[in-house]
Amino acid sequence: MREFEEYRNSKQRRIRPVRLEAVRVGFKKAWQEHDYTTIIAVARKIPEKILLEDPKLLMWYDQALTRSQG
């Protein structure tokens, strides 16, 4: 969770390297807290390939986009 917080608070536009486990844990916690803004912000910082290759991350990101618009 500490690494995810670093990703979230990073001022960099792109974060590398990224630990997939940290992103999964962070997305899950943010989802449970209905913190869709955090999911969207971190997803935009990590490499797109990571997001697209992991079905759970992509699902959380897509749902966060949908719910934040409504």
C-alpha positions as CSV (number, residue, x, y, z in Angstrom):
1,M,0.0,0.0,0.0
2,R,2.9,2.3,0.7
3,E,4.1,2.0,-2.9
4,F,0.7,2.7,-4.2
5,E,0.6,5.9,-2.1
6,E,3.9,6.9,-3.7
7,Y,2.4,6.4,-7.2
8,R,-0.7,8.4,-6.2
9,N,1.3,11.3,-4.8
10,S,3.9,11.3,-7.5
11,K,4.1,14.5,-9.6
12,Q,5.6,12.6,-12.5
13,R,3.4,12.1,-15.6
14,R,4.6,8.5,-16.1
15,I,5.7,6.2,-13.4
16,R,8.3,3.5,-14.1
17,P,9.0,0.9,-12.8
18,V,5.6,-0.2,-11.5
19,R,4.9,-3.1,-9.2
20,L,1.7,-4.7,-10.4
21,E,0.8,-6.1,-6.9
22,A,1.0,-2.6,-5.5
23,V,-1.4,-1.2,-8.1
24,R,-3.8,-4.1,-7.6
25,V,-3.9,-3.5,-3.8
26,G,-4.3,0.2,-4.2
27,F,-7.0,0.0,-6.8
28,K,-8.9,-2.5,-4.7
29,K,-8.7,-0.3,-1.6
30,A,-9.7,2.8,-3.6
31,W,-12.6,0.9,-5.1
32,Q,-13.9,-0.2,-1.7
33,E,-13.7,3.4,-0.5
34,H,-15.5,4.7,-3.7
35,D,-12.4,6.8,-4.5
36,Y,-12.7,6.7,-8.3
37,T,-10.6,9.8,-8.7
38,T,-7.5,8.0,-7.3
39,I,-8.0,5.0,-9.6
40,I,-8.2,7.2,-12.6
41,A,-5.3,9.4,-11.6
42,V,-2.9,6.4,-11.0
43,A,-4.1,4.6,-14.1
44,R,-3.1,7.5,-16.2
45,K,0.4,7.5,-14.7
46,I,1.2,3.9,-15.1
47,P,2.2,2.4,-18.5
48,E,-0.9,1.7,-20.6
49,K,0.4,-1.8,-21.4
50,I,0.2,-2.8,-17.7
51,L,-3.4,-1.6,-17.5
52,L,-4.5,-3.3,-20.7
53,E,-2.9,-6.6,-19.9
54,D,-4.5,-7.0,-16.4
55,P,-8.3,-7.6,-16.6
56,K,-8.9,-6.6,-13.0
57,L,-7.1,-3.3,-13.3
58,L,-8.8,-2.5,-16.5
59,M,-12.2,-3.4,-15.0
60,W,-11.6,-1.1,-12.0
61,Y,-10.4,1.7,-14.3
62,D,-13.3,1.4,-16.7
63,Q,-15.9,1.3,-13.8
64,A,-14.2,4.2,-12.1
65,L,-14.5,6.2,-15.3
66,T,-18.2,5.3,-15.7
67,R,-19.0,6.1,-12.1
68,S,-17.1,9.3,-11.9
69,Q,-19.0,10.7,-14.9
70,G,-22.4,9.9,-13.4
